[in-house]
Amino acid sequence: MHISGGDLDGWSRCLDALDAGEGAEWPPGGRSAWLSVVPEDPWEVTVHDSPSTQIAVQVPVDVAPGWLEENRLRLEQVRRAVA
């Protein structure tokens, strides 16, 4: 999977949406596998493998406190690694 700077910006927007209690999908465009996340209790994470196999797997996830902050730190680490 190829990840561009725009994809990383999209990752940041997804974290903002999840922080606001909204659902999110990443990466956009349907060019490869992608995730959709619904922040309910428990959170629903679906991994979509389209367009190749068109398989989707949904998993309930109990999100620990601080999860969003931890992922923002991971995003910054990825940005530094690819810079």
N, CA, C and O of each residue as an XYZ file, in Angstrom:
332
protein
N       0.845     -1.173      0.000
C       0.000      0.000      0.000
C       0.891      1.237      0.000
O       1.789      1.364      0.833
N       0.643      2.129     -0.920
C       1.379      3.383     -1.017
C       0.624      4.466     -0.238
O      -0.584      4.629     -0.411
N       1.332      5.196      0.608
C       0.723      6.273      1.398
C       1.403      7.575      1.028
O       2.627      7.691      1.092
N       0.598      8.557      0.638
C       1.118      9.864      0.241
C       0.959     10.871      1.379
O       0.328     10.589      2.398
N       1.549     12.056      1.179
C       1.366     13.139      2.146
C      -0.100     13.502      2.298
O      -0.555     13.820      3.397
N      -0.839     13.455      1.197
C      -2.281     13.717      1.260
C      -3.013     12.685      2.094
O      -3.972     13.008      2.795
N      -2.551     11.423      2.015
C      -3.153     10.376      2.846
C      -2.926     10.662      4.323
O      -3.806     10.433      5.153
N      -1.729     11.168      4.646
C      -1.433     11.500      6.048
C      -2.297     12.663      6.514
O      -2.734     12.691      7.664
N      -2.544     13.623      5.630
C      -3.463     14.714      5.975
C      -4.865     14.160      6.216
O      -5.575     14.608      7.117
N      -5.253     13.180      5.401
C      -6.553     12.529      5.589
C      -6.634     11.787      6.903
O      -7.677     11.786      7.557
N      -5.529     11.148      7.299
C      -5.460     10.462      8.581
C      -5.710     11.465      9.707
O      -6.441     11.172     10.653
N      -5.109     12.629      9.602
C      -5.293     13.670     10.614
C      -6.758     14.112     10.672
O      -7.319     14.275     11.755
N      -7.372     14.303      9.503
C      -8.789     14.697      9.470
C      -9.680     13.612     10.064
O     -10.667     13.921     10.731
N      -9.346     12.356      9.831
C     -10.116     11.249     10.424
C     -10.031     11.270     11.938
O     -11.036     11.071     12.619
N      -8.842     11.508     12.469
C      -8.696     11.592     13.927
C      -9.521     12.750     14.478
O     -10.127     12.632     15.543
N      -9.546     13.874     13.752
C     -10.373     15.008     14.173
C     -11.851     14.627     14.180
O     -12.580     14.965     15.113
N     -12.295     13.918     13.128
C     -13.699     13.499     13.041
C     -14.047     12.542     14.180
O     -15.102     12.676     14.801
N     -13.176     11.589     14.455
C     -13.438     10.639     15.541
C     -13.470     11.351     16.888
O     -14.274     11.011     17.756
N     -12.606     12.326     17.059
C     -12.589     13.109     18.293
C     -13.901     13.867     18.476
O     -14.333     14.111     19.603
N     -14.530     14.236     17.366
C     -15.815     14.951     17.406
C     -17.007     13.990     17.477
O     -18.158     14.427     17.462
N     -16.730     12.680     17.555
C     -17.808     11.703     17.655
C     -18.402     11.319     16.321
O     -19.476     10.720     16.276
N     -17.726     11.651     15.226
C     -18.199     11.329     13.885
C     -17.465     10.095     13.364
O     -16.386      9.755     13.849
N     -18.056      9.434     12.379
C     -17.397      8.311     11.732
C     -16.305      8.800     10.798
O     -16.242      9.982     10.461
N     -15.440      7.874     10.382
C     -14.336      8.242      9.505
C     -13.988      7.077      8.595
O     -14.211      5.915      8.936
N     -13.431      7.409      7.415
C     -12.923      6.412      6.481
C     -11.537      6.847      6.035
O     -11.289      8.026      5.785
N     -10.621      5.857      5.938
C      -9.256      6.183      5.530
C      -8.596      4.975      4.914
O      -8.850      3.867      5.387
N      -7.776      5.103      3.904
C      -7.576      6.282      3.068
C      -8.704      6.403      2.061
O      -9.356      5.410      1.737
N      -8.940      7.600      1.564
C     -10.020      7.812      0.599
C      -9.620      7.334     -0.793
O      -8.448      7.063     -1.053
N     -10.590      7.236     -1.672
C     -10.295      6.989     -3.070
C     -10.580      5.592     -3.583
O     -10.694      5.407     -4.795
N     -10.701      4.603     -2.715
C     -11.019      3.252     -3.162
C      -9.940      2.596     -4.010
O     -10.229      1.647     -4.738
N      -8.694      3.082     -3.933
C      -7.635      2.503     -4.761
C      -7.001      1.278     -4.114
O      -6.271      0.533     -4.768
N      -7.278      1.073     -2.845
C      -6.680     -0.034     -2.105
C      -7.585     -0.373     -0.927
O      -8.712      0.113     -0.823
N      -7.066     -1.212     -0.050
C      -7.809     -1.523      1.176
C      -8.026     -0.238      1.974
O      -7.206      0.679      1.919
N      -9.133     -0.176      2.717
C      -9.417      1.009      3.515
C     -10.191      0.615      4.762
O     -10.773     -0.467      4.849
N     -10.179      1.535      5.731
C     -10.864      1.337      7.010
C     -12.040      2.283      7.135
O     -11.991      3.420      6.664
N     -13.094      1.807      7.771
C     -14.153      2.719      8.206
C     -14.329      2.488      9.709
O     -14.297      1.357     10.194
N     -14.516      3.597     10.424
C     -14.608      3.533     11.884
C     -15.860      4.281     12.317
O     -16.091      5.418     11.905
N     -16.666      3.632     13.153
C     -17.858      4.242     13.735
C     -17.633      4.308     15.238
O     -17.549      3.272     15.897
N     -17.534      5.529     15.792
C     -17.228      5.666     17.223
C     -18.452      5.499     18.106
O     -18.970      6.466     18.663
N     -18.908      4.250     18.225
C     -20.009      3.934     19.136
C     -19.429      3.112     20.277
O     -18.209      2.982     20.377
N     -20.261      2.562     21.127
C     -19.773      1.760     22.234
C     -20.221      0.317     22.043
O     -21.395      0.027     22.277
N     -19.349     -0.604     21.630
C     -17.946     -0.403     21.282
C     -17.806      0.196     19.882
O     -18.744      0.188     19.085
N     -16.613      0.712     19.608
C     -16.342      1.249     18.281
C     -16.428      0.110     17.270
O     -16.083     -1.030     17.580
N     -16.890      0.424     16.056
C     -16.950     -0.572     14.985
C     -15.892     -0.214     13.950
O     -15.935      0.867     13.362
N     -14.961     -1.101     13.730
C     -13.916     -0.905     12.733
C     -14.140     -1.939     11.630
O     -14.205     -3.139     11.898
N     -14.254     -1.471     10.407
C     -14.428     -2.360      9.267
C     -13.248     -2.191      8.330
O     -12.905     -1.074      7.945
N     -12.632     -3.299      7.965
C     -11.550     -3.305      6.986
C     -12.154     -3.788      5.676
O     -12.689     -4.893      5.590
N     -12.057     -2.937      4.654
C     -12.599     -3.246      3.329
C     -11.432     -3.557      2.395
O     -10.481     -2.780      2.308
N     -11.501     -4.676      1.706
C     -10.463     -5.016      0.737
C     -11.030     -4.895     -0.666
O     -11.060     -5.868     -1.419
N     -11.470     -3.717     -1.009
C     -11.937     -3.521     -2.363
C     -10.953     -2.590     -3.033
O     -10.341     -1.781     -2.335
N     -10.768     -2.644     -4.263
C     -11.591     -3.331     -5.257
C     -11.188     -4.773     -5.542
O     -11.894     -5.447     -6.292
N     -10.101     -5.279     -4.987
C      -9.619     -6.605     -5.391
C     -10.550     -7.750     -4.998
O     -11.068     -8.431     -5.883
N     -10.780     -7.986     -3.714
C     -11.592     -9.136     -3.308
C     -13.014     -8.770     -2.913
O     -13.891     -9.633     -2.884
N     -13.245     -7.509     -2.611
C     -14.544     -7.008     -2.147
C     -14.973     -7.642     -0.828
O     -16.166     -7.741     -0.541
N     -14.008     -8.065     -0.033
C     -14.273     -8.629      1.291
C     -14.204     -7.508      2.319
O     -13.347     -6.629      2.229
N     -15.105     -7.542      3.292
C     -15.092     -6.580      4.390
C     -15.232     -7.355      5.699
O     -16.052     -8.267      5.806
N     -14.431     -6.985      6.684
C     -14.477     -7.623      7.996
C     -14.718     -6.535      9.038
O     -13.974     -5.557      9.118
N     -15.772     -6.722      9.835
C     -16.111     -5.744     10.870
C     -15.770     -6.307     12.242
O     -16.084     -7.455     12.559
N     -15.112     -5.461     13.055
C     -14.670     -5.888     14.376
C     -15.080     -4.830     15.405
O     -14.823     -3.643     15.205
N     -15.718     -5.251     16.506
C     -15.971     -4.293     17.588
C     -14.684     -4.079     18.381
O     -13.954     -5.031     18.661
N     -14.412     -2.829     18.739
C     -13.173     -2.509     19.445
C     -13.491     -1.644     20.663
O     -14.140     -0.605     20.541
N     -13.033     -2.077     21.833
C     -13.124     -1.239     23.028
C     -11.917     -0.305     23.000
O     -10.775     -0.755     23.098
N     -12.171      0.979     22.867
C     -11.096      1.964     22.744
C     -10.694      2.451     24.133
O     -11.527      2.895     24.923
N      -9.406      2.355     24.406
C      -8.877      2.762     25.701
C      -8.782      4.281     25.792
O      -8.644      4.949     24.768
N      -8.852      4.832     26.991
C      -8.644      6.273     27.151
C      -7.277      6.662     26.583
O      -6.300      5.932     26.750
N      -7.213      7.799     25.923
C      -5.960      8.274     25.360
C      -5.641      7.725     23.984
O      -4.584      8.025     23.428
N      -6.541      6.925     23.424
C      -6.300      6.303     22.125
C      -6.076      7.342     21.023
O      -5.156      7.209     20.215
N      -6.917      8.371     20.996
C      -6.767      9.384     19.945
C      -5.442     10.126     20.072
O      -4.771     10.365     19.067
N      -5.060     10.490     21.280
C      -3.791     11.189     21.485
C      -2.616     10.311     21.071
O      -1.656     10.793     20.469
N      -2.695      9.025     21.393
C      -1.643      8.077     21.009
C      -1.531      7.986     19.486
O      -0.429      7.918     18.941
N      -2.673      7.985     18.809
C      -2.645      7.909     17.354
C      -2.163      9.205     16.713
O      -1.550      9.171     15.646
N      -2.425     10.331     17.336
C      -1.864     11.590     16.824
C      -0.329     11.566     16.920
O       0.355     12.061     16.024
N       0.201     10.998     17.990
C       1.657     10.854     18.125
C       2.209      9.914     17.062
O       3.269     10.178     16.494
N       1.509      8.828     16.788
C       1.942      7.889     15.744
C       1.943      8.564     14.381
O       2.855      8.360     13.580
N       0.927      9.362     14.122
C       0.859     10.092     12.854
C       2.079     10.995     12.701
O       2.683     11.037     11.630
N       2.444     11.706     13.744
C       3.609     12.591     13.672
C       4.895     11.790     13.467
O       5.804     12.248     12.774
N       4.979     10.598     14.065
C       6.150      9.750     13.857
C       6.236      9.297     12.396
O       7.323      9.254     11.821
N       5.105      8.965     11.807
C       5.084      8.563     10.394
C       5.479      9.742      9.518
O       6.254      9.577      8.576
N       4.956     10.931      9.815
C       5.321     12.123      9.024
C       6.828     12.355      9.061
O       7.438     12.651      8.034
N       7.429     12.221     10.242
C       8.887     12.422     10.361
C       9.645     11.335      9.609
O      10.674     11.615      8.994
N       9.156     10.109      9.648
C       9.839      8.993      8.995
C       9.841      9.116      7.476
O      10.804      8.711      6.824
N       8.780      9.667      6.910
C       8.698      9.763      5.449
C       9.187     11.094      4.914
O       9.261     11.286      3.700
N       9.527     12.027      5.817
C       9.984     13.352      5.371
C      11.381     13.296      4.810
O      11.918     14.321      4.389
